Amino acid sequence: MTAAIYLVKGREKSLRRRHPWIFSRGIQKVEGKPGLGETVDIYAANGEWIARGAYSPNSQIRARVWTFKKKEQIDVDFFVSRLQDAKTLREILAQRDGLTGYRLIAAESDGLPGITIDKYDNYLVCQLLSAGADAQRDNLVAALNIVFPECHIYERSDVSVRKKEGLKERTGVLHGDTPPKSVVIEENGVKISVDIIGGHKTGFYLDQRDSREAAVKYVDGKRVLNCFCYTGGFGLYALKGNAAEVINVDVSQPALDTARHNAELNGFDTSKAEFLNADVFKLLREYRERGERFDVVIMDPPKFAESKAQLNGACRGYKDINMLAMQILKPGGTLLTYSCSGLMDGNLFQKIIADAALDAHRQVQFIERFEQAADHPIDSAYPEGFYLKGFACYVK
C-alpha cells in the first residue's frame, strides 16, 4: 500500500494551483512509513486525493509533486512522457539558435522536481538534487535511454544542497562512455569547449546564452572588461562583436586557459584579448585608483545568496561590485550586469543598481533587461523558476 500524507486544512490551495512543493508545516499527518524519496499519495484534510509526490523527511520541503493525475504512476513511462515533452520544446529552440548544447530538463519547470539535465552534443549531464530525484535514478536513466538512445549519460550530483535532502554528493557514468576532457558545443555560431567532469555546475552556464548574444551590439570597437569570465562566454561574444580589446578576469587559471582555447577554437584574434588571473573586487579597486577606464564592463558574478539569511550580504556584494564597475566606466559607457541569485528579485536588483549609481556619483539609465535563456522555461505554476535577471545600463 502506498504511504500517504494528509495536509493541514487550507494548505491544499497552492497544490490546486499546481505548485509542486509541500512544506513540513503544511502536513497534518503521515500514514505508513515512507522512506527517503519514496512516492506518496497526497490528500487534503478532508481525505480528497490531490497529487502524488516524493517524500523527503530531512527537508523543509517535505514533499515534491510528481503528478496531479491520479491514474499516472511514477515509472519509466512517466519519465519518458516528461522527457519527450521537454525534447519537443528544446528541438525547436536548438534549430532556431543553432544549438548543440542546451538545458533539457529545468527541474520543477519541466515537471521533474529536483532534476536538472543539460545536453552537450551527445552527452546528457544529470544533477539529482532532491530525495525523490535520487530515488528515481534508475527509472530516469531507463527513460533517457529510450528518448535519447544515441547519448551517453553522466551524473554531476556534486552539490551541497543534497545534504538538506539527506543525500551524499555523487558523480559518475550512468550509461555509456566517460566524457572526454573537452566536449565542444555550438550556440549562435560560437564554439565553446565544455569540461563536463570538472567544470562548474554541469560544465557551462547555458542560461546566459541570450545575454551573451545581446552583448554583441554593445561592443563594436570598444574596450571591454569581462568580470567573473569563467571559460570566456561573454568575452567570446565580445570578440565576435569586433571589440577593440577584451580583458577576461577570473580567479581560476584552468578556466582562463579554457577561455583562451575557446577564443582560438573560434579563430578570433587573441591579440585583442587578455586572460587575467585576479580577484575581481581587488582588481576593480586597483583599476579605479590607477584611473583605468573602459567602454563596457560585463559583471556576471556567481550566486551571492544561497539562503534568505545571506540575502542582506548579497545585496551589499552586488552594490559594491556595480559601484566599482560604474567608477571605471567612461562617460557614456555600458554596464551589463546580472544576478543569478533566485532570492534576489528583479525589482530589488534594480534598486541595488540605482543605489550603486548614487554611491558612484554616476547617473544610470536602464536601457535593456535580460533573463534566462528559453531552454530554462518558467512554468506558470512555479514562479520560483525565474532566477536570472540582468540589465544593460547607460552610465553617464
Secondary structure per residue as TSV (DSSP state, phi and psi in degrees):
chain	resnum	aa	ss	phi	psi
A	1	M	-	360.0	134.1
A	2	T	-	-69.2	134.1
A	3	A	-	-65.4	161.6
A	4	A	E	-141.9	151.8
A	5	I	E	-122.4	142.4
A	6	Y	E	-113.7	134.2
A	7	L	E	-87.2	152.7
A	8	V	-	-61.1	143.6
A	9	K	T	-54.4	129.5
A	10	G	T	92.8	-17.1
A	11	R	T	-80.4	-2.2
A	12	E	T	-83.6	-6.3
A	13	K	H	-59.1	-43.8
A	14	S	H	-66.2	-34.1
A	15	L	H	-69.8	-33.3
A	16	R	H	-66.3	-21.6
A	17	R	T	-92.4	8.5
A	18	R	T	71.3	23.2
A	19	H	-	-76.4	136.4
A	20	P	-	-89.8	2.3
A	21	W	E	-105.9	142.5
A	22	I	E	-127.1	118.4
A	23	F	E	-86.3	157.4
A	24	S	G	-57.8	-36.9
A	25	R	G	-70.4	-11.7
A	26	G	G	-92.2	1.6
A	27	I	E	-102.6	126.1
A	28	Q	E	-82.4	-46.2
A	29	K	E	-157.6	160.4
A	30	V	E	-121.4	127.8
A	31	E	E	-101.8	136.4
A	32	G	S	83.9	-172.7
A	33	K	-	-128.0	73.4
A	34	P	-	-64.7	137.9
A	35	G	-	-87.0	-178.4
A	36	L	T	-61.9	116.2
A	37	G	T	81.2	2.5
A	38	E	-	-67.0	147.1
A	39	T	E	-75.3	132.2
A	40	V	E	-130.6	152.6
A	41	D	E	-86.9	145.0
A	42	I	E	-118.3	125.3
A	43	Y	E	-121.3	148.5
A	44	A	-	-70.3	169.6
A	45	A	T	-61.0	-27.9
A	46	N	T	-86.6	4.8
A	47	G	S	92.7	3.0
A	48	E	-	-75.8	129.8
A	49	W	E	-66.9	131.8
A	50	I	E	-114.8	-45.3
A	51	A	E	-164.3	175.9
A	52	R	E	-129.4	131.7
A	53	G	E	-148.2	-173.1
A	54	A	E	-106.4	133.2
A	55	Y	E	-90.8	134.9
A	56	S	-	-133.1	90.5
A	57	P	T	-67.3	-16.5
A	58	N	T	-96.4	-9.0
A	59	S	S	-104.9	150.4
A	60	Q	S	-64.3	-31.5
A	61	I	E	-84.3	93.4
A	62	R	E	-74.2	-23.7
A	63	A	E	-150.5	145.5
A	64	R	E	-123.0	130.8
A	65	V	E	-77.2	130.8
A	66	W	E	-88.1	-45.0
A	67	T	E	-150.0	150.0
A	68	F	S	-105.7	10.1
A	69	K	-	-104.2	120.5
A	70	K	T	-63.7	-34.2
A	71	K	T	-83.1	-7.1
A	72	E	-	-85.9	118.6
A	73	Q	-	-92.7	153.0
A	74	I	S	-93.1	89.5
A	75	D	S	-140.5	-168.2
A	76	V	H	-59.9	-42.0
A	77	D	H	-60.9	-37.5
A	78	F	H	-59.9	-47.1
A	79	F	H	-69.7	-35.4
A	80	V	H	-59.4	-43.9
A	81	S	H	-61.5	-47.2
A	82	R	H	-63.3	-42.2
A	83	L	H	-65.7	-40.2
A	84	Q	H	-65.6	-38.3
A	85	D	H	-60.9	-46.2
A	86	A	H	-65.6	-39.5
A	87	K	H	-61.9	-40.0
A	88	T	H	-58.7	-47.3
A	89	L	H	-63.7	-46.3
A	90	R	H	-67.7	-32.8
A	91	E	H	-65.8	-34.5
A	92	I	H	-63.2	-46.6
A	93	L	H	-67.4	-39.9
A	94	A	H	-62.3	-41.7
A	95	Q	H	-68.0	-40.3
A	96	R	H	-64.9	-42.9
A	97	D	H	-106.6	8.0
A	98	G	T	62.2	52.1
A	99	L	-	-102.4	134.2
A	100	T	S	-115.6	5.9
A	101	G	E	-140.2	130.9
A	102	Y	E	-164.8	164.9
A	103	R	E	-80.4	121.4
A	104	L	E	-86.9	-44.2
A	105	I	E	-127.2	122.4
A	106	A	E	-108.8	56.5
A	107	A	G	50.8	-127.7
A	108	E	G	-56.3	-32.2
A	109	S	G	-67.5	-17.1
A	110	D	G	-112.6	18.2
A	111	G	T	74.6	17.7
A	112	L	-	-129.9	78.9
A	113	P	T	-54.6	132.9
A	114	G	T	79.5	5.2
A	115	I	E	-117.1	122.3
A	116	T	E	-119.2	131.3
A	117	I	E	-133.6	124.3
A	118	D	E	-111.0	141.9
A	119	K	E	-110.0	118.7
A	120	Y	E	-115.9	102.3
A	121	D	T	55.7	-116.9
A	122	N	T	-106.4	28.2
A	123	Y	E	-116.8	129.8
A	124	L	E	-104.6	125.8
A	125	V	E	-114.0	119.3
A	126	C	E	-107.1	138.9
A	127	Q	E	-119.3	122.3
A	128	L	E	-109.0	106.9
A	129	L	-	-105.3	-7.6
A	130	S	S	-123.9	163.1
A	131	A	H	-61.2	-40.4
A	132	G	H	-64.1	-43.0
A	133	A	H	-60.8	-43.4
A	134	D	H	-63.9	-40.8
A	135	A	H	-68.1	-24.1
A	136	Q	T	-99.7	15.9
A	137	R	H	-52.9	-48.1
A	138	D	H	-64.3	-42.9
A	139	N	H	-64.0	-39.1
A	140	L	H	-64.2	-46.6
A	141	V	H	-63.4	-41.8
A	142	A	H	-60.4	-41.6
A	143	A	H	-68.0	-40.3
A	144	L	H	-61.2	-38.2
A	145	N	H	-64.9	-30.6
A	146	I	H	-75.7	-45.6
A	147	V	H	-80.3	-32.7
A	148	F	-	-128.6	67.3
A	149	P	T	-64.0	-19.8
A	150	E	T	-86.5	-4.7
A	151	C	-	-100.6	147.9
A	152	H	E	-87.9	152.4
A	153	I	E	-126.7	128.1
A	154	Y	E	-129.9	141.5
A	155	E	E	-103.1	133.7
A	156	R	E	-126.1	57.2
A	157	S	E	-88.9	48.6
A	158	D	-	-103.9	58.3
A	159	V	-	-127.9	142.5
A	160	S	G	-67.3	-22.2
A	161	V	G	-61.4	-21.9
A	162	R	G	-62.9	-25.8
A	163	K	G	-61.7	-35.2
A	164	K	G	-65.1	-21.0
A	165	E	G	-97.2	2.3
A	166	G	T	78.1	26.2
A	167	L	-	-117.7	149.4
A	168	K	-	-89.1	157.0
A	169	E	-	-69.0	150.0
A	170	R	E	-152.8	137.5
A	171	T	E	-139.2	161.6
A	172	G	E	144.6	172.0
A	173	V	E	-74.1	131.0
A	174	L	E	-102.3	-24.8
A	175	H	E	-165.9	138.6
A	176	G	S	83.0	-144.4
A	177	D	-	-96.2	155.1
A	178	T	-	-66.4	134.4
A	179	P	-	-62.9	144.0
A	180	P	-	-70.5	172.0
A	181	K	S	-60.4	-32.2
A	182	S	-	-133.0	124.1
A	183	V	E	-115.6	120.2
A	184	V	E	-92.2	124.5
A	185	I	E	-113.6	170.3
A	186	E	E	-135.4	139.1
A	187	E	E	-143.7	132.0
A	188	N	T	50.7	33.9
A	189	G	T	82.3	3.0
A	190	V	E	-106.0	131.3
A	191	K	E	-91.3	138.6
A	192	I	E	-138.4	129.1
A	193	S	E	-86.3	129.0
A	194	V	E	-118.3	130.3
A	195	D	-	-98.4	97.6
A	196	I	T	-65.9	-40.1
A	197	I	T	-78.2	-41.9
A	198	G	T	-108.3	-7.0
A	199	G	S	-77.1	170.2
A	200	H	S	-63.0	150.6
A	201	K	T	52.6	-118.4
A	202	T	T	-98.8	5.4
A	203	G	S	132.7	-28.9
A	204	F	S	-159.2	159.8
A	205	Y	-	-96.3	86.0
A	206	L	G	-69.4	-24.4
A	207	D	G	-67.3	-17.4
A	208	Q	G	-94.6	11.3
A	209	R	H	-55.1	-48.9
A	210	D	H	-66.0	-38.2
A	211	S	H	-67.2	-36.9
A	212	R	H	-62.1	-44.4
A	213	E	H	-65.5	-39.2
A	214	A	H	-65.2	-28.9
A	215	A	H	-64.3	-24.7
A	216	V	G	-55.5	-38.4
A	217	K	G	-74.7	-6.0
A	218	Y	G	-103.4	-4.9
A	219	V	-	-113.7	-4.8
A	220	D	T	-56.8	117.5
A	221	G	T	72.8	11.6
A	222	K	-	-100.7	159.1
A	223	R	E	-92.5	120.2
A	224	V	E	-118.6	133.2
A	225	L	E	-110.0	118.5
A	226	N	E	-107.9	100.3
A	227	C	E	-89.7	147.6
A	228	F	S	53.4	53.1
A	229	C	-	-74.3	-19.5
A	230	Y	T	51.9	-121.2
A	231	T	T	-94.3	20.4
A	232	G	T	93.6	14.3
A	233	G	H	-48.0	-59.9
A	234	F	H	-64.5	-34.8
A	235	G	H	-64.3	-36.1
A	236	L	H	-63.0	-43.6
A	237	Y	H	-69.2	-31.3
A	238	A	H	-64.7	-41.2
A	239	L	H	-66.8	-39.8
A	240	K	H	-58.9	-35.7
A	241	G	T	-86.4	13.6
A	242	N	T	67.3	39.3
A	243	A	-	-63.7	147.3
A	244	A	S	-74.1	-34.3
A	245	E	E	-154.6	139.3
A	246	V	E	-132.4	118.4
A	247	I	E	-104.5	113.8
A	248	N	E	-97.4	127.1
A	249	V	E	-123.3	131.7
A	250	D	E	-158.7	159.6
A	251	V	S	-90.4	-5.5
A	252	S	-	-101.5	114.9
A	253	Q	H	-67.3	-39.8
A	254	P	H	-58.4	-39.3
A	255	A	H	-63.8	-42.2
A	256	L	H	-64.8	-38.8
A	257	D	H	-61.7	-40.8
A	258	T	H	-67.3	-36.8
A	259	A	H	-60.6	-43.2
A	260	R	H	-64.1	-43.9
A	261	H	H	-59.4	-41.4
A	262	N	H	-63.2	-39.0
A	263	A	H	-63.1	-42.5
A	264	E	H	-67.4	-37.8
A	265	L	H	-58.6	-33.4
A	266	N	T	-90.7	-1.9
A	267	G	T	72.9	21.2
A	268	F	-	-75.3	157.3
A	269	D	-	-76.7	100.0
A	270	T	G	-74.6	-8.4
A	271	S	G	-68.2	-17.5
A	272	K	G	-86.4	-8.1
A	273	A	E	-116.2	143.4
A	274	E	E	-123.5	144.4
A	275	F	E	-124.2	100.8
A	276	L	E	-110.1	121.8
A	277	N	E	-85.9	105.8
A	278	A	-	-160.9	157.2
A	279	D	-	-78.7	121.8
A	280	V	H	-59.5	-43.8
A	281	F	H	-59.1	-46.3
A	282	K	H	-67.6	-41.8
A	283	L	H	-63.8	-41.5
A	284	L	H	-60.3	-40.0
A	285	R	H	-67.2	-38.7
A	286	E	H	-64.0	-44.0
A	287	Y	H	-60.3	-41.4
A	288	R	H	-62.1	-44.6
A	289	E	H	-67.7	-33.3
A	290	R	H	-82.5	-9.5
A	291	G	T	79.0	20.7
A	292	E	-	-67.5	141.5
A	293	R	-	-134.1	144.6
A	294	F	E	-127.2	154.9
A	295	D	E	-82.7	-34.7
A	296	V	E	-138.2	131.6
A	297	V	E	-120.1	128.5
A	298	I	E	-107.8	123.0
A	299	M	E	-122.6	97.6
A	300	D	-	-125.8	72.5
A	301	P	-	-77.4	166.3
A	302	P	-	-68.9	172.3
A	303	K	-	-61.9	127.1
A	304	F	S	-93.5	-19.7
A	305	A	-	-127.4	111.0
A	306	E	S	-93.5	-16.2
A	307	S	S	-149.4	166.3
A	308	K	G	-61.2	-32.0
A	309	A	G	-64.6	-22.7
A	310	Q	G	-95.7	-0.1
A	311	L	H	-66.7	-41.6
A	312	N	H	-62.4	-42.0
A	313	G	H	-64.2	-38.0
A	314	A	H	-63.5	-41.4
A	315	C	H	-59.1	-42.8
A	316	R	H	-63.5	-41.1
A	317	G	H	-64.1	-45.2
A	318	Y	H	-64.1	-40.2
A	319	K	H	-63.9	-42.7
A	320	D	H	-62.4	-50.9
A	321	I	H	-69.1	-33.0
A	322	N	H	-75.3	-33.6
A	323	M	H	-62.1	-46.5
A	324	L	H	-63.1	-40.2
A	325	A	H	-61.0	-43.7
A	326	M	H	-63.4	-35.0
A	327	Q	H	-70.6	-19.0
A	328	I	T	-106.4	6.7
A	329	L	E	-87.7	140.2
A	330	K	E	-66.7	152.9
A	331	P	E	-56.3	131.0
A	332	G	E	85.4	8.7
A	333	G	E	-79.6	172.5
A	334	T	E	-120.1	129.3
A	335	L	E	-107.0	120.1
A	336	L	E	-104.7	108.8
A	337	T	E	-130.0	144.3
A	338	Y	E	-140.0	155.8
A	339	S	E	-135.9	128.3
A	340	C	-	-104.3	12.3
A	341	S	-	-80.6	113.9
A	342	G	T	-61.5	-29.0
A	343	L	T	-75.5	-12.6
A	344	M	S	-94.0	102.9
A	345	D	-	-78.4	166.1
A	346	G	H	-61.5	-38.6
A	347	N	H	-66.5	-40.0
A	348	L	H	-66.2	-41.9
A	349	F	H	-63.1	-40.2
A	350	Q	H	-63.1	-40.7
A	351	K	H	-63.5	-39.1
A	352	I	H	-62.4	-42.3
A	353	I	H	-63.2	-40.6
A	354	A	H	-63.4	-42.1
A	355	D	H	-65.7	-38.1
A	356	A	H	-62.9	-37.9
A	357	A	H	-62.8	-41.1
A	358	L	H	-61.9	-46.1
A	359	D	H	-67.8	-28.8
A	360	A	H	-84.7	-5.7
A	361	H	T	59.0	41.6
A	362	R	-	-125.8	153.0
A	363	Q	-	-99.4	132.2
A	364	V	E	-124.3	136.9
A	365	Q	E	-119.8	130.1
A	366	F	E	-82.5	118.4
A	367	I	E	-113.6	-12.1
A	368	E	E	-159.6	145.3
A	369	R	E	-113.3	149.9
A	370	F	E	-130.6	156.2
A	371	E	E	-150.7	-178.9
A	372	Q	-	-61.2	151.8
A	373	A	-	-65.0	163.5
A	374	A	T	-67.4	-18.4
A	375	D	T	-80.2	2.7
A	376	H	S	-115.7	67.4
A	377	P	-	-68.5	164.1
A	378	I	-	-119.2	110.5
A	379	D	-	-68.3	141.3
A	380	S	T	-61.1	-26.2
A	381	A	T	-90.0	-3.1
A	382	Y	-	-134.3	74.9
A	383	P	G	-62.5	-20.0
A	384	E	G	-62.6	-14.4
A	385	G	G	-67.9	-14.9
A	386	F	-	-87.9	116.1
A	387	Y	-	-134.7	-28.2
A	388	L	-	-98.8	126.2
A	389	K	E	-140.6	152.7
A	390	G	E	-159.0	168.2
A	391	F	E	-139.2	145.7
A	392	A	E	-97.1	124.8
A	393	C	E	-118.5	128.8
A	394	Y	E	-89.8	118.3
A	395	V	E	-109.6	116.7
A	396	K	-	-91.2	360.0
